[in-house]
Amino acid sequence: MDHASCCGHSRRAFLCSAATAAVAAGFAPATVEGATPSPAGGVPAPALRPFDLADVDLGEGPFLHAQRMTEAYLLRLQPDRLLHNFRINAGLVPKAPVYGGWESASIWADINCHGHTLGHYLSACALAWRSTRDRRFRQRVDYIAGELAECQRASGTGLVCAFPKGVALVAAHLRGEPITGVPWYTLHKIFAGLRDGALLAESATAREVLTRLADWAVIATAPLSDTQFEAMLDTEHGGMNEVLADLYFMTGKPEYRDLARRFSHKAILEPLSQERDHLDGLHANTQIPKIIGFERVYEATGDAAYQNAAAFFWKTVAQTRSFATGGHGDNEHFFPMADFASHVFSAKGGETCCQHNMLRLTRALFLRDPQADYADYYERVLYNGILASQDPDSGMVTYFQGARPGYMKLYHTPEDSFWCCTGTGMENHVKYRDSIYFRDDDSIVVNLFIPSTVRWAERDAVLTQTTAFPERPSTLLKWALKRPTEATLKLRHPRWSKEATVLVNGREVARSQSPGRFIDVRRAWENGDQVELVLAMHLAIDRAPAAPDIVAFTYGPLVLAGALGHEGLQEGADVIVNERLYGAYNDGPFTPPQLAGDPEDILDRIRPGPEPLHFTVPSSTGAPVRLVPYFRIAHERYATYWPTTAS
């Protein structure tokens, strides 16, 4: 979310009386569900299928801990406070006071994101229900959906929103008038939350509210010419194309598919589909949800331009524009990589929302084209971006994860921040199980090395993964079968491991020296069979070609951060309200240690510490620097990139 420059662009003025009337009066006819359509003709079925979240359990470890922290936070939040402004706009009396921060404080009036948190919260509760079957989360989905249904009935419109000016903001946007805010971006969160409530929590009420809201959108936007629609899309609008394509697959109604195409920003689609990188200077997280939508619109329409654009965008961002952590951008914007040295040390690098959405895109592309490079990138961001974003003590999350040497991670408050990254953070930590395993008719793919159990119903099989990864670079998988079962087990050999060895029941059956692929182990499995995958983690250097003397150090998929202590910091100074002041908080005098010598020489001087994943490296300015995994850094200063100096 661009809080610095998100004001709506000027529109060529035009009067859409029908659209304005649709906003004011709404359109909420009874909807009839059609048969769920198959992918468009010419679109091959995805190569892999995900497992239902309900079919995967997490074992003890940092991911399950992070999930529990977020579950507790979700249950502390009060739905009626999130619903406050929705009820006011519907002419109903609110049941509880509104939350602070982006949800109500005037300092954020220029972004008009009131209500976005409710959408994220719906998605998070739906994910938590599907993952845990804790009925409290499903009850919250149903309660919120019921409240929104009451708002629709009271206002006589399918539109539900929490903007201070109510429907007037949306109506002005549809008329092409200059506005302050990002109404479609915010509404997209409501659409997506209701979609997740319908699909993951199986809420009939959420589905009904969603279809009324979608029918309103169809009618409200119908009078816009293609030129007017494209001009409207210059303002951040989230992943409206994705959620409308999802609605097409949910209902079979072609008007949703057609509106998904209209919501696909041609100014972004066309150059990317022609493999032209025009991203410099663009607001990063404005674009990524559109690209996720391109992939989904491809599935709905068969138009290869959408798929080409999505694949090229991923390649450009993941492989040429990313930091060592997998994050990207400075102050929320893409920058020319030739200027890497001018941006890498910003306190406003690596917006967590961008990492969230890049993983959603990566997962979608991997399902269609299961290349190990997608899985490697997913793993890198999962550890160094998503897991690293949560305060392990409070469950609160970051906005930026910048690399300013000596800075610290800053976390939102429980009730007075509600940044965009607060919302995606609610979702991030209750869906870790969604990308550990995948399957096709004959195979099960082990993508991530996380303690977990998956139930493969089609084969009446259970596969349990026991691992201490990343403390130890190996994992053990054990089959529980009711009968001998022939199948292929596909084990990822990541690029960070020079070789991989597979043992079945203690006997070596495969050895790979070609990282960046999957190792296939096919046999008739019997109950109790055990498969061990042994990898090798190495210290390495990560750097951008434009600034080879600015380096990060990695160990396997993990970025190692210098743990620089608490000098000059007050307890609690990393809990903040105003994300706009990143870079100003805790910015007292501090001189970070320096590393001298050629990067390769420094790498050679790194030594293991007393604990797993702990290292030390000599400093030219004092005591040796302690290096630890970045995801474990909290409540202290750190450095992930080092400007190396001559000896």
Secondary structure by P-SEA (a helix, b strand, c coil): cccccccccccccccaaaaaaaaacccccccccccccccccccccccccccccccccccccaaaaaaaaaaaaaaaccccccaaaaaaaaccccccccccccccccccccccccaaaaaaaaaaaaaaaaacccaaaaaaaaaaaaaaaaaaaaacccccccccccaaaaaaaaacccccccaaaaaaaaaaaaaaaacccccaaaaaaaaaaaaaaaaaaccccaaaaaaaacccccaaaaaaaaaaaacccaaaaaaaaaaccaaaaaaaaacccccccccccccaaaaaaaaaaaaacccaaaaaaaaaaaaaaacccccccccccccccccccccccccccccccccaaaaaaaaaaaaaaaaacccaaaaaaaaaaaacccccccccccccccccccccccbbbbbbcccccccaaaaaaaaaaaccccccccccccccccccccccccccccccbbbbbbbccccccbbbbbbbcccbbbbbbbbbbcccccbbbbbcccccccccccccbbbbbbcccccbbbbbbbbbbbbbbbbbccccccbbbbcccbbbbcccccccccccccccccccccccccccccccccccccaaaaaaacccccccccbbbbbccccbbbbccccccccbbbbcccccccc
